[in-house]
Every structure is written in C-alpha cells, then in structure tokens.
C-alpha cells in the first residue's frame, strides 16, 4: 500500500537525512521533491500547499539548521506534518455502553464496499465483546440483502431483514424490536447506495438518520478513486453529516491521495481501512503508523498486533521448546504456514518492516512456492507429518499425486525441512547470544 508515495518520499529524504549540516537550499530541494510526490499521489492541491508551507516554516528555523543531527530533525518534522494531515491520533467509535442500544449508519455509493465493510465492522465489534446485529436497509440493490446474509453467516453475526420491504425506516424499527428481545447492543445498518449521489438517495438516508439517530455515520469510500473519494465524503457530510470515513481497498492504493486529503478537506477522521477481501482484513486507522510507512520507517507495532491475533502465546512457547529439542514436525510447519496466511498478504507484512516497503515484492518471496508447500504438507497423513522419517518412496509418490507436485518436489521439501529443523535448534540456542546469531545468519546466506 502507498508504494509509489513511499518510494518517492523516501528518495527525497535519503540525501538529507544523513547530513551533519544542511542548508536552506537542501531543505527547499527536499520539500520540492516531496511536493511533487504528493501531487503525483493525487493529494489535494490545497493540502499539498499547506504541507509545504508548514514544513518549510518549521524546517528553516534555527532548531533544525543548528541541531546536532539536522537531517534527522528534518525527517521528524516531515513525519509530524504527515501525522497532522492524516488526523493526529486514532479515532475510536463513539458508542454507548452495552446496556444501551447503539447505532452505526453505513453510508456510501454502490461499489464502494459498503455491505462488505458492514460485516467486517460487525466482526470487529463482536471480537471486542459487543453483540452486533447487521440490519439490511439497502432495499435498492437486489443482491444486497442476500450478500449481507451470507457474510453474517460467515462471521457468526445475526442479520435482520424483511423480504419484499420497501421502507428502510420500517425495517430499522423492526430491527430495534428484534435487538431488544435478543439482547443486542449495537446495530450496524447497511443503507441504500446509488451509482452517484442523487436526491432520492439523500432523501431516504435523511429519513433513516432522523428515525435512527445513530451514534456514528460512517461513509465507506474506495481508496483507489483518490480525490473522487474526498469529493464524495464532502458531499455526504454537507447533506447528511458524517462522524468518520472508512477507506476500502487501502491495500491496493499505491498513491495515498484520499488518505492524506480527507481530514483536511472534510474535517472528518478516517476511522478504519479495508486491507483485503477476508472479514478479518479490517483495521483501525492509526495516523502515526501510516506516516511511518510513508517515510519507509515501517509499522512494527501493527505487525506485532497481527501476529498476536493469530498466534496463541502458549502455542508459541511450546513451539520454542520443540525447536530447542529438535522436535519440530511437519505438522508444526503446516500450522505456521497457515498462521502466516491469517496475518494477511505477504506484501502488507513486508511493508510494515522498516526499510522493506517497496523493496521486496511477493513475487520475490515466491508465494506460489508457499502454496505448493502447503499442498504437499496437506496431502500427508497426520502420522507422516508427526514423523517424516517414515516417508519412503511409495509414500512420496502418493503425496506427489495428491498435491499435484512431482516426487522430486516432495523430496526437496523433506530435505529442506530437515535442514530447517537443524537451523531452528541452533537459532533457539543462540537466541540469547546476538553475536552468535549474526554469525549463523551470515553462514545461512552463503
């Protein structure tokens, strides 16, 4: 995500960040390069001008020019300016306590990902301990109710819908009655969308807003549309009123214009981002973390949070003991591959590692090879995965047929596993010895 912007901003900062002394010309050149990067990223012109003026004003002062490390001081100023334009701090949902029914109105045009985002948000609320109900109030798009029902079933969240209904306010009131009888504390209301903003849609949404008096009015916009997403947010806010924005397809947005322009132009915070197709691919928007990614600093905190969400601490400790005793099995390997998949795309994880954004692609890691490994491991019996030594020629042939691989590929995987197991044992023992670890890593690279 934001790959193009990250690369260009990082290039602009690279020649100044390591300098022990810098001049006003150095600053002007760097700011000009960043300005061009922001304009190419489809950031609103007014936002770019404000960013440039604020950065130059602060960077030309004695605080930077006479600092012990002026290059790093300048990078910090750029980082702080980016955080400010992205929204300063993470904005939480303003929901009421569990004993009072809260409402979230999901707004947006058709094709923005509104229905999918409604389900993703409901799952997040469920995982946070709330009891959400998905309410199907999009009565215009024929497949909307069915799509919401399928998504609700996948994530284990109930859905309220009325077949053949024509009045969204009536559906909402029916949902409220159902919620009170079933101890629901949060309504996530999927509303009508159109291909473009028009009077009938806005009139319907106004009626629903008046009836529901929601705690949150969240616009769902497609990050890939850049400034169009900002213009849509501005129109919805002027006519309906917004409390926040959700940007979908953020993982595919290589430019970043919408994210950097939204807060300044609309005054409304970006609250969540969609980073994939799965229900779990939905994150709170952290301005400081995204600013770090744009500057190539990575986002280790988010990476750790992703890992903690899919890896059980007790299992991790048991795995460490297995590595130390060389008891790591093919079953453990398969489980680790599946855990990595749950964390999202490899590219999104690489972008969170400092200095890795835009430097390594999923193709470089060979994602297809990982899929092939999982297929081979899945074609083995539990007994074979528990003890790889029993996998002789006949078993290798059967595994190859079951996974669509060749016998040679199965043999290579087993050989790689044995080598990896030995390395893991050494790494576990060297974990408290940094110099020994570094020496071993150099050997592995030969």
C-alpha positions in Angstrom: 0.0 0.0 0.0 1.1 3.6 -0.8 4.1 2.0 -2.5 4.7 4.8 -5.1 4.4 7.6 -2.5 6.6 5.8 0.0 9.4 5.2 -2.6 9.4 8.9 -3.8 9.2 10.4 -0.3 12.0 8.1 0.9 14.2 9.1 -2.1 13.6 12.7 -1.3 14.6 12.3 2.3 17.5 10.0 1.7 20.0 12.6 0.6 19.3 14.9 3.5 18.6 12.5 6.4 22.2 11.5 7.0 23.8 15.0 6.7 25.6 16.5 9.7 24.9 20.0 8.3 22.1 21.2 6.0 21.3 24.5 4.3 18.1 26.2 3.4 18.7 25.0 -0.2 18.9 21.4 1.0 15.5 21.9 2.7 13.9 23.6 -0.3 15.1 20.8 -2.6 13.8 18.1 -0.4 10.4 19.8 0.2 10.1 20.4 -3.6 10.7 16.7 -4.2 8.1 15.7 -1.5 5.6 18.2 -3.0 5.9 16.6 -6.4 5.5 13.1 -4.8 2.3 14.3 -3.1 0.8 15.8 -6.2 1.6 12.6 -8.2 -0.1 10.7 -5.4 -3.3 12.7 -6.1 -3.2 14.6 -2.8 -5.5 17.7 -2.9 -3.6 20.8 -4.0 -4.8 22.8 -1.0 -3.4 20.1 1.3 -0.1 20.0 -0.5 0.3 23.8 -0.2 -0.4 23.7 3.5 2.0 20.8 4.0 4.8 22.6 2.1 4.3 25.9 3.8 4.1 24.4 7.3 7.2 22.2 6.7 9.4 24.9 5.2 8.4 27.4 8.0 9.4 24.9 10.7 12.5 23.4 9.0 14.1 26.8 8.2 14.3 27.7 11.8 17.5 27.6 14.0 16.1 24.5 15.7 16.9 22.4 12.6 19.8 24.3 10.9 21.8 24.3 14.1 20.7 20.9 15.5 23.2 18.2 16.4 21.6 16.0 13.8 19.7 18.4 11.5 18.9 15.7 8.9 17.0 13.5 11.4 15.4 16.6 12.8 14.1 17.5 9.3 12.7 13.9 8.9 10.9 14.3 12.2 9.3 17.5 11.0 8.1 15.8 7.8 6.8 12.9 9.9 4.9 15.1 12.3 3.4 17.1 9.4 2.2 13.9 7.8 0.6 12.7 11.1 -1.2 16.0 11.4 -2.7 15.9 7.9 -3.7 12.2 8.4 -5.6 13.1 11.5 -3.2 13.3 14.5 -4.5 10.3 16.6 -6.6 7.2 16.1 -10.3 7.9 16.4 -12.4 5.3 18.2 -16.1 4.7 17.7 -18.3 6.8 20.0 -20.7 4.0 21.1 -22.7 3.8 24.2 -22.5 1.2 27.0 -23.7 -2.3 26.4 -26.9 -1.7 28.4 -28.0 0.9 25.8 -28.6 0.2 22.1 -26.0 1.9 19.8 -26.5 2.5 16.1 -24.0 2.8 13.2 -25.3 4.0 9.9 -23.1 2.8 7.0 -23.2 5.2 4.0 -21.7 5.1 0.5 -22.2 4.7 -3.2 -22.7 1.3 -4.9 -19.5 -0.5 -5.5 -17.6 1.2 -2.6 -17.6 -1.9 -0.5 -20.3 -0.7 2.0 -22.0 -4.1 2.6 -18.7 -6.0 3.0 -17.4 -3.2 5.3 -20.6 -3.5 7.4 -19.9 -7.2 8.0 -16.2 -6.5 8.7 -17.1 -3.8 11.3 -19.6 -6.2 12.9 -17.0 -8.9 13.2 -14.6 -6.4 14.8 -17.3 -5.3 17.3 -18.1 -8.9 18.1 -14.4 -9.7 18.8 -14.3 -6.6 21.1 -17.1 -8.1 23.2 -20.1 -6.3 21.8 -23.3 -8.0 20.5 -23.9 -6.6 17.0 -26.8 -7.1 14.6 -26.5 -6.5 10.9 -29.5 -4.6 9.6 -30.4 -4.9 5.8 -31.7 -1.5 4.9 -30.3 -1.4 1.3 -33.6 -2.1 -0.4 -32.4 -0.9 -3.9 -29.7 -3.3 -4.8 -31.4 -6.7 -5.3 -28.4 -8.8 -4.1 -27.6 -6.6 -1.0 -29.7 -8.5 1.5 -28.5 -11.9 0.3 -24.9 -10.7 0.4 -25.3 -9.4 3.9 -26.9 -12.7 5.0 -24.1 -14.7 3.6 -21.5 -12.5 5.2 -23.3 -12.6 8.5 -23.4 -16.4 8.5 -19.6 -16.5 7.8 -18.7 -14.3 10.8 -21.4 -15.6 13.1 -23.3 -12.3 13.5 -27.1 -12.3 13.2 -28.8 -10.3 10.4 -32.3 -8.7 10.4 -34.0 -8.4 7.0 -37.6 -8.2 5.7 -38.1 -9.8 2.3 -40.1 -7.6 -0.1 -39.7 -4.5 2.2 -39.8 -1.1 0.5 -39.4 1.3 3.5 -36.0 1.3 5.2 -37.3 3.2 8.3 -39.9 0.4 8.9 -37.1 -2.2 8.5 -35.0 -0.3 11.0 -37.8 -0.2 13.6 -38.3 -3.9 13.2 -34.6 -4.4 13.8 -34.8 -2.4 17.0 -37.6 -4.6 18.3 -35.7 -7.7 17.5 -32.5 -6.3 19.1 -34.2 -5.6 22.4 -35.7 -9.1 22.6 -32.3 -10.7 21.8 -30.0 -8.5 24.0 -28.2 -6.9 21.0 -26.3 -3.8 21.9 -25.1 -2.4 18.5 -26.9 -2.1 15.2 -24.8 -1.9 12.0 -27.1 -0.6 9.4 -26.3 -1.2 5.7 -28.1 1.6 3.8 -29.1 2.3 0.2 -26.4 3.2 -2.3 -26.6 4.5 -5.8 -24.1 4.8 -8.7 -23.9 8.5 -8.0 -25.2 11.0 -5.4 -28.8 11.9 -6.2 -31.8 13.5 -4.4 -33.9 10.3 -3.9 -30.9 8.5 -2.1 -30.2 11.5 0.1 -33.9 11.9 1.0 -34.1 8.2 2.0 -30.9 8.5 4.1 -32.1 11.6 5.8 -35.3 9.9 6.8 -33.4 6.9 8.1 -31.0 9.1 10.0 -33.9 11.0 11.6 -35.5 7.8 12.7 -32.3 6.0 13.9 -30.5 9.0 15.5 -27.3 6.9 15.1 -24.1 7.3 17.2 -21.9 7.0 14.2 -22.5 7.9 10.5 -19.6 6.3 8.6 -19.0 6.8 4.9 -17.5 3.9 3.0 -15.3 5.1 0.2 -12.9 3.4 -2.3 -9.3 4.5 -1.7 -8.5 3.7 -5.3 -10.6 6.6 -6.5 -8.3 9.2 -5.0 -9.8 12.7 -5.0 -13.2 11.4 -6.0 -13.4 9.7 -2.6 -12.7 13.0 -0.9 -15.3 14.8 -3.0 -17.9 12.1 -2.2 -17.1 12.4 1.5 -17.5 16.2 1.3 -21.0 15.9 -0.4 -22.2 13.3 2.1 -21.0 15.4 5.1 -22.7 18.5 3.8 -26.1 16.8 3.1 -26.2 14.0 5.7 -23.4 14.7 8.2 -20.6 12.3 8.9 -18.7 11.2 12.0 -16.0 9.4 10.1 -14.8 7.6 7.0 -13.8 4.0 6.1 -11.5 3.6 3.2 -11.7 0.3 1.4 -9.1 -1.3 -0.9 -6.4 0.5 1.1 -4.0 -2.4 0.5 -4.2 -1.7 -3.3 -3.8 2.0 -3.0 -0.3 2.8 -4.2 -0.8 6.6 -4.2 -2.5 7.6 -1.0 -4.3 10.8 -2.2 -7.5 10.1 -0.4 -6.0 9.2 3.0 -3.8 12.3 3.0 -6.6 14.7 1.9 -9.7 13.5 3.8 -9.1 15.0 7.2 -8.0 18.5 5.9 -10.8 18.8 3.3 -13.7 17.3 5.2 -12.7 17.8 8.8 -13.8 14.2 9.4 -11.5 11.5 10.7 -10.5 8.4 8.8 -11.6 5.6 11.3 -11.0 2.3 9.5 -9.2 0.9 6.5 -10.1 -2.2 4.5 -6.9 -4.1 3.7 -8.1 -7.3 1.9 -11.1 -9.4 1.0 -11.4 -11.5 4.1 -13.6 -10.5 7.0 -10.6 -10.0 9.3 -8.9 -7.7 6.8 -10.1 -4.5 8.5 -8.1 -2.2 10.8 -8.4 1.0 12.8 -6.6 3.8 11.1 -3.5 4.9 13.0 -2.2 8.2 11.5 1.2 7.9 13.2 1.7 4.3 11.9 0.7 5.2 8.3 3.0 8.3 8.4 5.8 5.9 9.4 5.0 3.6 6.4 5.0 6.5 4.0 8.5 7.5 5.2 9.8 4.0 4.9 10.0 3.5 8.7 7.7 0.5 8.7 5.0 -0.3 11.2 6.3 -2.9 13.6 3.5 -2.3 16.1 0.8 -3.3 13.7 2.9 -6.3 12.6 3.2 -7.5 16.2 -0.6 -7.0 16.7 -1.4 -9.1 13.7 0.9 -11.8 14.9 -0.6 -11.7 18.4 -4.1 -12.0 16.9 -3.4 -15.3 15.2 -0.6 -16.9 17.3 -1.5 -18.3 20.7 1.1 -17.4 23.4 1.0 -20.9 24.9 1.4 -22.5 21.5 4.4 -20.2 20.7 6.2 -21.2 23.9 5.6 -24.9 23.1 6.9 -24.3 19.6 10.1 -22.7 21.0 10.7 -25.8 23.2 10.2 -28.1 20.2 12.7 -26.0 18.3 15.3 -26.3 21.1 14.9 -30.1 21.3 14.7 -30.6 17.5 11.1 -31.9 17.9 9.7 -29.5 15.3 7.4 -31.6 13.0 5.9 -31.2 9.6 2.6 -30.7 11.4 4.1 -27.7 13.1 5.4 -26.4 9.8 1.9 -26.6 8.3 0.4 -24.8 11.2 2.9 -22.0 10.8 2.2 -21.6 7.1 -1.5 -21.3 7.9 -0.8 -18.7 10.6 1.1 -16.6 8.2 -1.8 -16.7 5.8 -4.2 -15.5 8.5 -2.0 -12.4 9.1 -2.9 -11.1 5.6 -0.9 -10.7 2.4 2.8 -11.1 2.5 3.2 -7.7 0.8 1.3 -5.9 3.6 3.6 -7.6 6.2 6.7 -6.6 4.3 5.5 -3.0 4.2 5.4 -3.0 8.0 9.1 -3.9 8.3 11.3 -0.8 8.5 13.1 -0.2 5.2 11.3 -3.0 3.4 8.4 -1.1 1.8 8.7 -1.3 -2.0 12.0 -3.1 -1.7 10.7 -6.7 -1.9 7.6 -7.9 -3.6 5.5 -11.1 -3.0 6.9 -12.4 -6.3 10.4 -12.1 -4.8 9.4 -14.4 -1.9 7.6 -16.8 -4.4 4.1 -17.0 -2.9 3.4 -19.9 -5.3 6.2 -21.9 -3.6 4.4 -21.4 -0.2 1.1 -22.6 -1.7 2.9 -25.6 -3.1 4.5 -26.4 0.3 1.1 -26.2 1.9 -0.4 -28.5 -0.7 2.3 -31.2 -0.2 2.0 -31.0 3.6 -1.8 -31.2 3.4 -1.5 -34.4 1.3 0.4 -36.2 4.0 -1.3 -38.2 6.8 -1.1 -36.9 10.4 1.2 -39.9 11.1 3.5 -38.8 8.3 3.6 -35.2 9.5 4.3 -36.3 13.0 7.3 -38.5 11.9 8.8 -37.5 8.5 11.3 -40.4 8.7 8.6 -42.9 7.7 8.0 -41.2 4.3 9.7 -43.6 1.9 9.4 -43.9 -1.9 5.9 -45.2 -2.1 4.6 -42.6 0.3 6.3 -39.8 -1.6 4.7 -41.0 -4.8 1.2 -40.9 -3.1 1.8 -37.5 -1.6 3.0 -36.2 -5.0 -0.2 -37.4 -6.7 -2.4 -35.9 -4.0 -0.7 -32.5 -4.1 -0.2 -32.2 -7.8 3.6 -31.9 -7.3 6.4 -34.1 -8.6 8.2 -36.8 -6.5 11.3 -34.6 -6.7 9.5 -31.6 -5.2 8.3 -33.8 -2.3 11.8 -35.0 -1.7 13.1 -31.4 -1.9 10.6 -30.3 0.7 11.6 -33.1 3.1 15.3 -32.2 2.7 14.5 -28.5 3.2 12.6 -29.4 6.4 15.5 -31.4 7.9 17.9 -28.6 7.2 15.4 -26.0 8.6 14.9 -28.1 11.8 18.6 -28.2 12.5 18.9 -24.4 11.9 15.9 -23.8 14.2 17.6 -25.7 17.0 20.8 -23.6 16.6 18.8 -20.4 16.4 16.9 -21.3 19.6 20.1 -21.9 21.5 21.7 -18.7 20.1 18.7 -16.5 20.9 20.5 -15.0 23.9 23.8 -14.6 22.0 23.4 -11.8 19.4 27.0 -12.3 18.0 26.4 -16.0 17.6 23.1 -15.4 15.9 24.6 -12.9 13.5 27.4 -15.3 12.6 25.0 -18.1 11.9 22.8 -15.8 9.7 25.9 -15.0 7.6 26.5 -18.7 7.2 22.9 -19.3 6.1 23.3 -16.6 3.4 26.2 -18.4 1.8 
